[in-house]
Amino acid sequence: MISGFPTIKIFRNGGKAVQEYNGPREADGIVTYFQKQGGPAFFEIKSDDDATEVVGDKKVVVVEVFPKLSESEFVSFLATAEKLRSDYDFAHTSDAKLLPRGESVTGPVVRLFSNPRVPECD
């Protein structure tokens, strides 16, 4: 197990975004972390199964609800998801009813799910 060295840095966007790696220090943890980082910064929720998978047992997941997706809103969401992807999981949907207690959601909103036992907040 590596306790702190070697230092690992993550470079994105041609080196414009530099991030310190603060994840697990054992081989399996490092591999899992970078596999996630190599994928998209967010997940699109299109079905009940998607919502269960995304919100399920995650520590923290940020879900943006876009009833009508505008380009500027999506660009802003994408930039935030890219910047904070190491700290949180991100998802988006156009149908709030797919989310737990989503029938109460109207308009664009960011919903934070922090734990299955703790209610979500907008």
C-alpha distance (Angstrom), angle and dihedral (degrees) to the residues before:
residue distance angle dihedral
M1 . . .
I2 3.79 . .
S3 3.80 113.5 .
G4 3.78 102.1 -166.6
F5 3.77 113.2 -35.8
P6 2.92 142.4 107.6
T7 3.77 94.2 50.3
I8 3.78 111.9 -129.5
K9 3.81 120.5 -155.0
I10 3.78 126.6 -171.2
F11 3.81 116.5 -143.9
R12 3.80 119.8 -164.0
N13 3.80 135.1 175.0
G14 3.77 95.0 22.9
G15 3.80 93.0 -48.4
K16 3.81 95.1 -51.7
A17 3.81 90.7 115.7
V18 3.80 116.0 47.3
Q19 3.76 121.5 -178.0
E20 3.80 133.1 -177.9
Y21 3.81 114.2 -125.2
N22 3.81 109.8 -123.0
G23 3.79 99.2 164.9
P24 3.79 132.3 111.9
R25 3.80 117.4 -42.0
E26 3.80 99.9 -148.2
A27 3.82 120.0 92.0
D28 3.82 97.3 -109.6
G29 3.80 92.1 47.8
I30 3.81 92.7 49.6
V31 3.82 91.9 49.0
T32 3.82 92.9 47.7
Y33 3.81 91.3 48.1
F34 3.80 94.3 51.3
Q35 3.80 93.3 43.9
K36 3.81 87.7 57.9
Q37 3.81 91.1 45.6
G38 3.81 90.5 52.5
G39 3.80 92.1 59.1
P40 3.77 130.1 69.5
A41 3.81 118.4 -57.1
F42 3.81 91.6 -125.2
F43 3.78 143.0 24.9
E44 3.80 125.7 -130.8
I45 3.80 114.5 -131.5
K46 3.81 108.7 -145.0
S47 3.82 102.0 153.1
D48 3.79 144.4 24.4
D49 3.81 88.8 -99.8
D50 3.81 90.6 54.0
A51 3.81 90.5 50.7
T52 3.80 92.0 49.6
E53 3.80 91.0 49.3
V54 3.80 94.7 47.4
V55 3.80 100.8 39.8
G56 3.83 97.3 30.3
D57 3.80 114.1 99.6
K58 3.79 99.3 -16.8
K59 3.77 119.0 134.9
V60 3.80 94.6 -135.4
V61 3.78 129.4 -3.5
V62 3.79 126.8 174.1
V63 3.80 114.5 -150.8
E64 3.78 121.9 -170.0
V65 3.78 116.1 -157.7
F66 3.81 113.6 -150.9
P67 3.84 109.7 -179.3
K68 3.80 87.5 -179.6
L69 3.76 111.4 18.2
S70 3.78 114.1 -137.3
E71 3.76 120.3 -168.1
S72 3.81 94.7 -124.5
E73 3.83 93.0 51.3
F74 3.78 91.7 48.2
V75 3.82 93.4 47.5
S76 3.80 89.6 51.7
F77 3.82 91.4 47.8
L78 3.80 91.7 48.2
A79 3.82 92.7 49.9
T80 3.80 91.0 50.6
A81 3.81 92.5 46.4
E82 3.81 91.1 50.5
K83 3.79 92.7 48.1
L84 3.82 96.1 47.1
R85 3.81 101.1 30.9
S86 3.80 92.6 113.6
D87 3.79 91.6 57.7
Y88 3.80 103.7 37.7
D89 3.78 142.3 20.2
F90 3.81 114.2 -118.7
A91 3.78 131.7 -156.2
H92 3.78 137.9 164.1
T93 3.77 137.0 -158.8
S94 3.78 139.4 177.2
D95 3.82 91.8 -148.0
A96 3.81 113.2 65.7
K97 3.82 90.7 -175.4
L98 3.80 88.3 75.5
L99 3.81 89.4 67.0
P100 3.80 126.0 78.9
R101 3.82 106.6 -86.3
G102 3.81 87.4 -2.7
E103 3.79 94.9 141.6
S104 3.82 87.7 82.3
V105 3.80 92.9 59.2
T106 3.79 119.1 102.1
G107 3.76 126.9 173.5
P108 3.77 126.9 0.1
V109 3.79 111.2 -32.1
V110 3.78 140.4 159.9
R111 3.80 111.8 -131.3
L112 3.80 120.8 -164.4
F113 3.80 119.3 -152.8
S114 3.78 110.0 -168.3
N115 3.79 104.9 168.2
P116 3.81 136.3 -10.2
R117 3.81 89.7 -115.3
V118 3.81 95.1 48.8
P119 3.83 120.3 70.3
E120 3.78 117.6 -112.7
C121 3.77 121.0 -109.8
D122 3.81 133.6 -149.7
